[in-house]
Amino acid sequence: MAEYRVALVGATGAVGQEMLKVLESRRFPVRDLVPLASSRSRDKRVRFHGEEVPVQVLDKNAFKGIELALFSAGASISREMAPLAVQAGAVVVDNSSAFRMDPEIPLVVPEVNPQALKDHRGIIANPNCSTIIMVVAITPLHRLSPIQRIVASTYQAASGAGAKAMDVLRRELSGEKVEQSVFPHRLAQNLIPRIDVLLENGYTKEEMKMVHETRKIMGLPAIPISATCVRVPVERAHSESVQVTTERPLRLEEVRDALRGAPGVTLLDEAREDRYPTPLFVSGKDDVHVGRVRIHPSEPNTYDLWIVGDQIRKGAALNAVQIAELIF
């Protein structure tokens, strides 16, 4: 089996650390790992396959000999460094928002649109975490009957805002008053119905990411989508209440069978026995979990789903590595 020289940009962050675990657990053929980060991480090491690998400082010359570059370090760094990695001969899988809506760059969820990879020009974009989790769960219904409308409400864990946000939540839950928080309000014992900046249309950037990215991934440029994204005091794993309307009516067992057999999906739908997905249960798991599957009582051809996925894993690191597996 061929092996590859792999760079990991943002290796010391929460998603970067998870990417290391995913590369290990899925036995991705890494010949040499090159962890890259800012100068603040100089002299740090990351653990990979039982060895301590020194972190190198990211600069424009860091990609010599690199065949795969996994980026998880923010949009501004990706815009600057990803093209340099491609020029050096690497394929880039980028976890930031930098390239997602570029019409020349594929935005890929392997369970949904792997065919988009055939047109890549060196950079592939990894979608937003909430988008990934939703499209994995609703695509099985779309394959039964084309989806005509989507309404989503998300319950997003602190992990979606990074390692510092997880630390803030832990400190708040312990009773500490955190002065320098990444959140606009205290998160512990609270909900914050605004993620990212508020746009002129009244929706947030996070909500519109779900709209635009879902349309691109699923190849549905005009489908009506509405999203409300809420930060909740959960450390890890995002939850979503999603309602979809399909072209034709579907039987409930037909929907369940489609979910049960879908790649990347686990159906956990035994509400009467209190068996349904929760963030605590799904944390650390690869699959997107779906439960509370219902036919809308008054809207024709409309179905309600409760969806939970690990934001750091399938919502970020795992999806990126799956893309790399398809390419290499």
Secondary structure, 3 states (H helix, E strand, C coil): CCCEEEEEECCCCHHHHHHHHHHHHCCCCEEEEEEEECHHHCCCEEEECCEEEECEECCCCCCCCCCEEEECCCHHHHHHHHHHHHHCCCEEEECCCCCCCCCCCCECCCCCCHHHHHHCCCEEECCCHHHHHHHHHHHHHHHHCCEEEEEEEEEECHHHHCHHHHHHHHHHHCCCCCCCCCCCCCCCCCCECCCCCECCCCCEHHHHHHHHHHHHHHCCCCCCEEEEEEECCCCCCEEEEEEEEECCCCCHHHHHHHHHCCCCEEECCEHHHCECCCHHHHCCCCCEEEEEEEECCCCCCEEEEEEEECCCHHHHHHHHHHHHHHHC
